[in-house]
Amino acid sequence: MLSPTTPDIRAGDLVAVTLPPGQDWAGIVRKVWEAGGALFPVDHRLPASLARDLMERAVPTIVVDADGWHRAGSGRPIGDGVALVVHTSGTGGVPKLVQFDRPAIDAAVASSTLALEVSPHDRWLCCLPLAHVGGLLVLLRSVLLGAPITVHPRFDAAAVAAEADAAFVSLVPTMLIRLRDADADLSHFRAILVGGAALPAWLADRARAEGSNVIETYGLTESCGGVVYDGRPLPGTEVSIDGDGGIQLRGPTLMRGYLDDAEATARAFTEGGWLRAGDAGWIDDQGRLRVVGRLDDLINTGGEKVWPAEVEAARRGRDRRSARPRVGSARGGVRGPRGPDRPPVPGGAPGSRGPIPPPSHGSSPPRPGPGRIAPHRFREGPAGRTDLSPKGKLGE
């Protein structure tokens, strides 16, 4: 248990926390938030050299570790209004330091709360790393909504299944697989948010067939976590597909920018303020976003651009019709298995860069409720883009 004695936290303080997950985190997050400081969680599992590099780049003014709270003599105040700095995983290179202001965090918590119809009395279970947005948002729900939370020090399938009082939990797909392998009954959760990686359709279908209300989330660190639930954007969030099939996001939850990296920040956004997600996708006939994969993962072979998932599916002998869609010729345009939910290519002509046709609205969408998102609609945007935004709020 940490000592309650803490330095006076001031606006502009950047508080680095290097502790493993535990109940102490809730109090730390609350103290920093209420004092007007900014939180900088550092993953305790990182190699010492990488953790040291992140600390040297962020230059926090206060450090919270196993020995308690310490004010750093060489710390540097964070920018005005910044409330959170989160490091990315670094899978694409050196981890970036992502900055969020308070309105972005408020919006992330509020939009999810509205979509899930959560009350301040609903308990959340946190078994994700707290140095990443998915786990941190559970703690922030406690701070902003007063929601009761339970924090597990690590993921344990039996421990998660035993949390009968928890209404909501956030997982990654591998956790859900381990829970199914353990024959865990997850039906008592009102919703299970699954993100951080692609959720295999077979896994989602089997979990739902067993009574679990699984909601697939899509987002990234720079969007303050999942901003699309089951293919539909949360209130306030807009999704667009550009002429090359790339997914773009816009809304109040987006990052302010990367710390001390104006060039990377400029590359991340379009001139219209859309965040380039780095993924390819399309919109199906039900108005849902379908994510194909990382744009950087494409394999160019014989003039064709193929997704690794397709290769893996073929290797396993799966029916090709169930494989993921692929990006077509080098001229651009998304194509893949055709069917009632799949337009042939953007704009309708091979290789064109026109907008994806708006979806049909002939069928009635599901009623909003726990784990259900209100219906959305499209408009055709400029430069071959299709915009997806909450009903009643068109993309601008």
Secondary structure, 3 states (H helix, E strand, C coil): CCCCCCCCCCCCCEEEECCCCCCHHHHHHHHHHHHCCEEEECCCCCCHHHHHHHHHHHCCCEEEECCEEEECCCCCCCCCCEEEEEECCCCCCCCCEEEEEHHHHHHHHHHHHHHHCCCCCCCEEECCCCCCHHHHHHHHHHHHHCCCEEECCCCCHHHHHCCCCCCEEEECHHHHHHHHHCCCCCCCCCEEEECCCCCCHHHHHHHHHCCCCEEEEEEEHHHCEEEEECCEECCCCEEEECCCCEEEEECCCCCCEECCCHHHHHHHECCCCCEEEEEEEEECCCCCEEEEEEHHHCEEECCEEECHHHHHHHHCCCCHHHCCCEECCCCCCEECCCECCECCCCCCCCCCCCCCCCCCCCCCCCCCECCECCCEEEEEECCCEEEEEECCCCCC
